[in-house]
Structure formats: structure tokens, C-alpha cells
Amino acid sequence: MDEAGVRVKTIETGAEAGADVAVIGAGPAGLYAACCAGFRGLSSVLVDALPEPGGQVAALYPEKRIHDVAGHPAVRGRELIDRLVTQVEPFHPRFLLGRTAVSLEAEEGGSWVIRLEDGVPVRARAVVIAAGLGRAVPRTLPCLRPYHGRGVAHHVRRLEDHRDRDVVVVGGGDSAVDWALALIGVARSVTVVHRRAAFRAHEHSVKRMYASGVRVVTEAQVTACHGDGFLEEVRVRAADREFALSAQAVVGALGFITNLGPIAEWGLRMSNRLVLVDGAMRTNLPRVHAIGDICHYEGRVPLISVSFGEAATAANHAAVALRPGARLAPEHSTDIDDTFLS
């Protein structure tokens, strides 16, 4: 079972894997690409460096509500991933989780070999790269590092973990403001500390924060953390004073440094660290597609809902490439017998 309670079929370390389609990245776009491949009768294997499916949604904001997924006025990140895994499960994809893809090599006959960091090969006839913005390393402050995992984190995995705690959120972007709003009514107190006077977050969210009762301290920064083993207090320096805040938790929402890692060396045509694709989501490499935030084409809008369409486009074009003469348009999903999905 993964953290969301959904069963996924994983491949043991050291075991070679193969499928019609290898999907690099098990976030929302990758999961849906595997589902669309399954609808076309193609087997899939998903590779992800994270230990559970869901990508950055599961890792960074599982409790936050997402409002731009069609058919869902609001859906929590964890719930969205849970449903995507449930949706793809009837097609029996294999998962290589906690594994990093380090190379992509062409084989005779047109297939691809993706080699993992432990040397294990993954063979596939087509590849869909859905790696988001790559590996994300959170920005932090020196004073927070000694208490990481002992009261300091860079996101909130479960709101209930902060029940009746004094929580300090550090940052001024959308994540900082969203976490502060989400913690109202759960935490005993919520304080936002931001080093500037103005917030980068969405204006409507900032207005809600100021009206919510959250304590907001601007033009200030956290300078020290104290506690006997676990965090108990932080010190804040503002322009004209320095003071202590009771804090059993700090959420360091300071953004992330992203890095494509080995993907940048795979011979893909790129621009500004993004993989260039055509209207079929094809890269410059044969039967290698890219979807989601890692890809670029003129006019692309970086939304989860957009990446779902890209996943369907890539999977169906891959099906035609692997089965010449096949129709590009799949069957209507309403025409598929329920027994096929059981």
C-alpha cells in the first residue's frame, strides 16, 4: 500500500522491467498517460524517484485543494492521486518507485532502454517523459536545518499532524499563504513570517489571510530555532525589534530549486530547460514523447488539466506508432464493457 491507501504493483529492486510504454514520472500526467495507454491495450511501467506515486502533488501539497481539474470544484491533492491510481489499476501497470532514470539508449529494432541508477534496465517500445520540472530541492534557512524532521518541514503532509500546535509559516508565495489558510481551525495558532512587505501570492488569497485571524509579520525573518530535541520556539527579527514565538512546527515554504538531472543529457531538443514537442507531444527522438510541465510548445498553459490532455495525445500517438494502421482516435470509453476494467 502507498500512503494514500491505494495498492500499486511494484517491481523489486534489481528486477529488469519491460513494457510497451515506459512512463518517466508517476505524477498526475504520468498516471493518466499509463491509463490512456491501457485503453489502447498497451502495457506500461512507471518510473519515479519518489517512493510513492503522485509526483509533487503527493510530496508537496497532498492536503491542499486543487481547483483547476475538470469535474472537481475542489479536490485534495491526496484524493486526486488516489483516484488516478485507482483509475489506472485495471490496466495493471508496474511501478518502479524510489528509482531514478539516469540514461535513455536506443536499441536495434527501435526499442529504448532506460537504465536506472542501480544499473537495472527498463525496456520499452515507446517512452513518455512526464517528469515535471525535475528533481526539486527545497530552499531553506540555515537556522531551520538543525530541526528538519524535528518540527521543521517544507510542506504539510497531513493537516491533522498540526492539531493544537503553534505553527509558523515562513514565506510569501502561494504555498505559504495557502498552508496558513489551510491550518486555520486545526492549529492552535498560525503565524506567517515574510521578509518583504508585499506577498507574491495571489491577491485574493492574501486578502483572505489578513481577514482570517492569522498573525502576519512582514519585513522580518526567522533567525533561530530552539527546543530540547524537538522544536519549541523560534526567534524573529523585524525591522525595529526581535522577539520569540512559541512554535512546535515551522513550515518553510520558501520555494524549490529544480534540476532536470540526467534527462538533460538524453539528446532531447530543449529550450530553457524544457523539452520541445510538436502537436503530438513528440520530441526529436523517435517514439519518445514529453508531457506536463517538462515540455514546451507555443501557447502552453502550465495546468494539471492541460497535462491530462497532453497525456491522452501522447498515449494515442504512441499507440499508432507501435501499431501502424491503427486509428488515432480510441474507442469511446462509454463503449468499453465494465468487465474490461475489473
C-alpha positions, 0 to 999 in steps of 0.5 A: 500500500502507498500512503494514500491507501491505494495498492500499486504493483511494484517491481523489486529492486534489481528486477529488469522491467519491460513494457510497451510504454515506459512512463518517466514520472508517476505524477498526475500526467504520468498516471493518466498517460499509463491509463490512456495507454491501457485503453489502447491495450498497451502495457506500461511501467512507471518510473519515479524517484519518489517512493510513492506515486503522485509526483509533487502533488503527493510530496508537496501539497497532498492536503491542499485543494486543487481547483483547476481539474475538470469535474472537481470544484475542489479536490485534495491533492491526496484524493486526486492521486488516489483516484488516478491510481485507482483509475489506472489499476485495471490496466495493471501497470508496474511501478518502479518507485524510489528509482531514478532514470539516469540514461535513455539508449536506443536499441536495434529494432527501435526499442529504448532502454532506460537504465536506472541508477542501480544499473537495472534496465527498463525496456520499452517500445515507446517512452513518455517523459512526464517528469515535471520540472525535475528533481526539486530541492527545497530552499531553506534557512540555515537556522531551520536545518538543525530541526528538519524532521524535528518540527521543521518541514517544507510542506504539510503532509497531513493537516491533522499532524498540526492539531493544537500546535503553534505553527509558523509559516515562513514565506510569501508565495502561494504555498505559504499563504495557502498552508496558513489558510489551510491550518486555520481551525486545526492549529492552535495558532498560525503565524506567517513570517515574510521578509518583504512587505508585499506577498507574491501570492495571489491577491485574493488569497492574501486578502483572505489571510489578513481577514482570517485571524492569522498573525502576519509579520512582514519585513522580518525573518526567522533567525533561530530555532530552539527546543530540547530535541524537538522544536519549541520556539523560534526567534524573529527579527523585524525591522525595529525589534526581535522577539520569540514565538512559541512554535512546535512546527515551522513550515518553510515554504520558501520555494524549490530549486529544480534540476532536470538531472540526467534527462538533460543529457538524453539528446532531447531538443530543449529550450530553457530547460524544457523539452520541445514537442510538436502537436503530438507531444513528440520530441526529436527522438523517435517514439519518445514523447514529453508531457506536463510541465517538462515540455514546451510548445507555443501557447502552453498553459502550465495546468494539471488539466492541460497535462491530462490532455497532453497525456491522452495525445501522447498515449494515442500517438504512441499507440499508432506508432507501435501499431501502424494502421491503427486509428488515432482516435480510441474507442469511446470509453462509454463503449468499453464493457465494465468487465474490461476494467475489473 
